[in-house]
Amino acid sequence: MQINGVNVRGVRVDEKTRCAHYNTDRDIIAIKFKCCHTYYPCHLCHEEMADHPAIQWGMDERDQVAILCGGCGTELTINEYMDSRSGSASACPNCHASFNEGCRNHYHLYF
């Protein structure tokens, strides 16, 4: 699937980056995996489709562009994405679309 010119791989990816595993109205980000520099909606899509294990971004790499908002197509750095949280809510700093606040439970899989 192409989102604003960016290729997103995954299982049944829609135009907002939702996939077969995570498909609520707030599941609208894709993560660029460090190991292959490819965007996937989630760790399960990467596990199913990639031919290699995932590698997480390091603490010193949080300035890397690695998040794609499926609402507007804006690419964010890891820091911008992590800083987009206000209290328990998280939203795109560009289009203000709400992100799934439960994604923070999976940060260790990506960052």
C-alpha positions in Angstrom: 0.0 0.0 0.0 1.2 3.5 -0.9 0.5 6.2 1.7 1.6 9.7 0.5 4.2 8.1 -1.7 5.6 5.8 1.1 5.3 2.1 0.7 3.8 0.3 3.7 4.0 -3.5 3.8 1.7 -5.7 5.9 -1.2 -8.0 6.1 -4.3 -6.4 4.5 -3.1 -2.8 4.9 -5.7 -0.2 4.2 -5.3 3.5 3.2 -4.9 4.6 6.8 -2.1 2.0 7.6 -4.4 -0.3 9.6 -3.7 -4.0 9.2 -5.3 -7.4 9.9 -3.9 -7.3 13.4 -4.7 -3.8 14.5 -7.6 -2.1 12.7 -9.4 0.3 15.0 -10.1 3.9 14.0 -7.0 4.9 16.0 -4.6 2.3 14.6 -3.2 4.7 12.0 0.5 4.6 12.2 3.2 2.6 10.5 6.6 2.1 11.9 9.8 2.0 9.9 11.8 -1.0 11.1 15.5 -0.3 11.7 16.5 -3.7 10.3 15.1 -3.2 6.8 14.1 0.5 6.7 10.6 -0.7 5.6 7.3 0.6 7.1 5.0 -2.0 8.6 1.7 -1.3 10.5 2.9 -3.5 13.4 5.4 -6.0 14.7 3.1 -9.0 13.7 3.1 -7.8 10.1 6.9 -7.6 10.1 7.1 -11.0 11.7 4.8 -12.6 9.0 6.2 -10.8 6.0 9.9 -10.1 6.6 12.6 -12.8 6.1 14.6 -11.6 9.1 14.1 -10.8 12.8 13.3 -7.2 13.9 15.9 -4.9 15.3 14.9 -2.1 17.5 15.9 1.6 17.2 18.4 2.6 19.9 17.9 5.4 22.4 20.4 7.5 20.6 18.4 7.2 17.3 15.2 8.8 18.4 15.8 11.6 16.0 15.3 9.2 13.0 12.2 9.6 10.9 10.5 6.2 11.5 6.7 6.9 12.0 4.1 7.4 9.3 0.8 8.9 10.2 -1.9 7.1 8.2 -4.3 10.1 8.7 -2.2 12.6 6.7 0.9 10.9 5.5 3.3 12.9 7.6 6.5 11.2 8.6 7.6 11.8 12.2 10.8 11.2 14.1 10.6 8.7 16.9 10.8 11.6 19.4 8.0 13.6 17.7 5.8 10.5 17.9 6.7 9.8 21.5 6.2 13.5 22.4 2.8 13.5 20.7 1.2 12.2 23.8 -0.6 14.5 26.1 -1.6 12.6 29.2 -3.1 9.3 28.1 -4.0 10.6 24.6 -1.8 10.6 21.6 -2.3 12.4 18.3 -0.5 13.5 15.1 1.1 16.9 15.6 0.2 17.7 12.0 -3.4 16.6 11.4 -4.4 15.9 15.1 -5.8 12.5 14.2 -5.9 10.3 17.4 -3.4 7.5 17.7 -4.0 4.3 19.6 -2.8 5.0 23.2 -2.2 1.3 23.7 0.7 1.4 21.2 3.0 2.6 24.0 2.7 -1.0 25.4 4.7 -2.1 22.3 7.4 0.6 22.3 10.0 -2.0 23.4 9.4 -4.0 20.2 10.3 -1.0 18.0 12.4 1.5 20.0 
